[in-house]
Amino acid sequence: MLTYEVATAPYPYTKRPIAAHRPCLIIARPEQDAGLAWILMITSAENTPLPGDVMIDDLSAAGLNAPSIVRTSKIATLELNALSIIGNITDICAERVSAAIHGHMSHRG
């Protein structure tokens, strides 16, 4: 089931034994009974762009306060109980994210 909810998730630091809570986009809950979700990274729009990045068009609805992008090339599986929902993306943004994901899957390199 596709959800397209914005949440915060604990992202571990590579050199410190703590995690920072960062925004992410829940794109699916394929194993909802198992308590899992597929998430995409949300990062600052100031970062160097990567193919498939999607600008979030309504920051207020998403629960974000700075220009941000969904980094569709960075996907992870996380336990649902580690996520805190803070907002949603618009239907137009969800369509762009979906198209970018499909583009990654159909790319033959």
C-alpha positions in Angstrom: 0.0 0.0 0.0 1.4 3.4 -1.0 1.2 6.0 1.7 3.4 9.1 0.9 3.4 10.3 4.5 6.3 12.4 5.8 7.8 11.2 9.0 10.9 11.5 11.2 13.2 8.6 11.5 16.3 7.9 13.5 19.4 8.0 11.2 22.6 6.7 12.7 25.8 8.7 12.6 28.7 6.8 11.1 31.2 7.9 13.8 29.0 8.4 16.9 26.8 5.9 18.8 23.7 8.1 18.5 21.1 8.8 15.9 19.6 12.0 14.6 15.9 12.2 13.8 15.6 13.3 10.2 12.7 13.6 7.8 11.8 10.8 5.4 8.9 9.8 3.1 7.0 6.6 3.8 6.3 5.2 0.4 4.9 1.7 1.3 4.1 -0.6 4.2 4.7 -3.9 2.4 4.8 -5.9 5.6 2.4 -3.8 7.8 1.6 -6.9 9.9 5.4 -7.2 10.4 5.6 -3.6 11.3 7.9 -2.5 8.4 7.9 0.5 6.1 9.8 1.5 3.0 11.2 5.0 3.3 13.0 7.5 1.2 15.4 10.1 2.5 14.3 13.8 2.6 17.2 16.2 2.6 17.9 19.9 2.1 17.3 21.3 -1.3 20.7 23.0 -1.0 22.5 19.7 -1.3 24.0 18.7 -4.7 21.2 17.2 -6.7 21.1 13.6 -7.8 19.0 12.0 -10.6 15.5 11.3 -9.4 15.4 14.1 -6.7 11.9 15.5 -6.3 11.3 19.0 -4.8 8.6 19.1 -2.0 6.1 21.7 -3.2 4.1 22.3 0.0 6.5 22.5 3.0 3.7 23.3 5.5 1.6 20.2 4.6 4.7 18.1 4.8 5.6 19.4 8.2 8.9 20.8 7.1 10.3 24.3 7.5 13.1 24.5 4.9 13.2 23.8 1.2 13.5 20.1 0.9 13.8 17.3 -1.7 12.8 13.6 -1.7 15.9 11.7 -2.6 14.3 8.7 -4.5 17.7 7.0 -5.0 18.0 6.5 -1.2 15.6 3.8 0.0 15.6 1.9 3.3 13.3 -0.4 5.3 12.5 0.7 8.9 10.3 -0.5 11.7 7.0 1.5 11.8 7.4 2.1 15.5 10.6 4.1 14.9 8.7 6.6 12.7 6.7 9.7 13.8 4.3 11.0 11.1 4.6 14.8 10.7 2.8 15.5 7.4 2.0 14.5 3.8 3.2 15.4 0.4 0.7 16.7 -2.3 -0.8 14.4 -4.9 1.4 16.1 -7.6 4.5 15.6 -5.6 3.5 12.0 -4.9 3.1 11.5 -8.7 6.6 12.9 -9.3 8.1 10.6 -6.6 6.3 7.6 -8.1 7.6 8.4 -11.6 11.1 8.8 -10.3 11.0 5.5 -8.5 9.7 3.8 -11.6 12.5 5.5 -13.6 15.1 4.0 -11.3 13.6 0.5 -11.6 13.4 0.7 -15.4 16.9 2.1 -15.9 19.2 -0.3 -17.6 22.9 0.7 -17.2 
